[in-house]
Amino acid sequence: MGQIRTLRAQLQQNYDRTIASKHPIVPWLVRHTEYLSNRFATHADGNTSYFRRWNKDHKAPLCEFGETVQYLLPTVKQLPKMEQRFFKAIWLGRDTATGETLLGISNKIVRARTNRRMPKPDKYDKQIFDVISRTGTTMASPPTSQAQLQPPMVFHPPRRPTATAETQTFKEQVTVRPAPTGGPQLPPKAVAGTPMASAAPAMASSPMATAPTSCHSRPTMPPPPKRHLADDIAEGSSTKQQRTPAQPEAPARPEPTPEQPKSRLRITKVTRKTKQ
């Protein structure tokens, strides 16, 4: 209760508003106080309740309770490029199951993964806080399951028309209409020779590209012609183990040629004389 009174006094000072016990943000204040006590309050052995359960410390980043932040829409990839991605909301804590951030907006609670903190002048938006105070009917108690958290309202781009509407519009455009009775009429041969008249029966008989595959009545294609190969097996068609290529023989070495006689004389004997 002391932690609850401390957070309540800090919230009243930040927004300059009086928070009674029936204010819609009080249940979320109690929930966040329990979240802080289980993860940061130490026992006699110096460990927290979170450390006793998971054998590790709680290191997830937290914002100040009741702070005005910006959250990213979960369906941001479905929006056009010029649409806004971030919206303001009141930070109400973190989800213990998924680790997502719980945020309060007008008459609902949303979850988000990505948050942005605001600078000091915009850190406490009194207008958003007053909207939550007036439309806090669905925020009377925190949700007990993930199904009770409603997703934010997201702007979806307009969808393209269906294939049936496109096919019907295309058929209306290519329909050949006769000329009025008051104006000049073309002879039957001239009408039959026009490109629109010749294209209309073909287009009426042929299925559209968007029609199902069962509507297509195409003739079967003839099978490809068979290749006529010789009965003898080529060298490359047999397996590697069955191939017996001829081993290349090394070229024969040339026979040594007899040494040619030279014109100069050779020294055959050396005589050495010494003095006694």
Protein Blocks (a to p, Z undefined) as FASTA:
>chain_A
ZZmmmmmmmmmmmnopacdfkbcklmmmmmmmmmmmmmmpccfkopafklmmnopacfbd
cddehiacddddfklmmpcfkbcfbdcdddebdcfklopacdddehiacddfbdcdddfk
lmpcfklmmmmmmmmmlmmpccfbfklpccdddddddddddfklmmmmmmmmmpccdddf
klccddfklmmmpmklmmmmmmmmpccfkbcfklpccddddddddddddfbdcfklpcfk
lpccdddddddddddddddddfbdcdfbdcddddZZ
